[in-house]
């Protein structure tokens, strides 16, 4: 963008664009916070997986960070058993 050249015809167009940008960021941050707070607790692993998938959508987490959050939130007994396997999982499906 050149200095002194406006991309917007009105201030309202500019403000709408700014609001949209920040609103999208807020949604991403909210998803990440929900993902980090998610815990299996009394849920079955199937229930936890479904809830995790729902919350993980649009969180921008992928691959290893997503697996890390998944393991962190799951039941400690199950997590410890997974940590003892010879070949650790690289995806939630595994």
Secondary structure, DSSP 8 states (H G I E B T S, - for coil): --TT--S-SSHHHHHHHHHHHHHHHHHHHHHHHHHHH---TTS-HHHHHHHHHHHHTTS---HHHHHHHHHHHS-HHHHHHHHTSSS--SSS--
